[in-house]
């Protein structure tokens, strides 16, 4: 049976989660920090930790969703195979 972590670290899951994180994280960064990024307004005040979290949260959410789906899908296929 496929575990959550096996599904979470599969190549396809990591690639898709990275794409989602870059897209959604960029939108969130522009919403939250756009004035500081584009106008170079007090870049020292730009909290780099918060900016990193802005990208890591969509990555984690996407990975969690994909891994849970893969785990359930694999479990369902496994139970169908056993019933035959």
N, C-alpha and C positions, 0 to 999 in steps of 0.2 A: 504494500500500500504506500502510496506517495504521501510524504509528510508535508506539512506546511512549509518548512524551510527548504525542502527539495524543490517545491514549486516556486518559492520566492526567489531562489537563486538560479533558476533556469535561465539560459541565455536570452530566450525570447521575452521572458518577464522583465528582466533587467533592461533590455533595450527599449521595450515599450514604456516602462516606468520612467526611464530617463527622458524619453521624448515628451511624455506627459509633464514631467517636472520642469523641463525647459520651457515648454509652451505656457503652462499655467503659472509657473513661477515668474516668468518674465512679465506676464500680464499683471500679476499681483505686485511685483516690484515696481512696475510703471505706475500703478495706482498709488502705492504707498510712498515711493521715493522718487517719482518722476521729476518733481521740481528740483530736487537736489542733484539728480543724475544729469539732466539736460542743461540746467543753468549753472552747474558746478557750484551751487550755493552751499557753502560750508560742508565740503566733502568730509571734513574731519568729523562732523556730527553724524555722518551716515554710519549707522550701527551695522558693522559687517557681520556680526553674529546673527542679528535679526534678518539680514539679507540672506544669509546662508539657510536659515530656518525657512524663509519664504520659499526656497527651492526644495528643501528636504521634506516638507510636509506633503506636497503633492506627490513626491516620489514614494513616500511611505504609504499614502492612501492608495495609490495606484497599485503598488506591489501587494498590499494586503488584499485588495479586491481581486486581483488576478490569481493570487495564490489560493485564496478561499474558493474561487470558481474552479480552478484546476483540481484542487483536492476533492471537491464535491463531484466534479465530472468524472474523475478517476474512480472514486468510490462507487458511483452509480454504474459505470461500465464494468467494474469488478463484480458487483452484485448481480448484474445481468448475465455475466459470463458464468458465474457459479450456479445460477438458477437453470441454465440450459443443461 
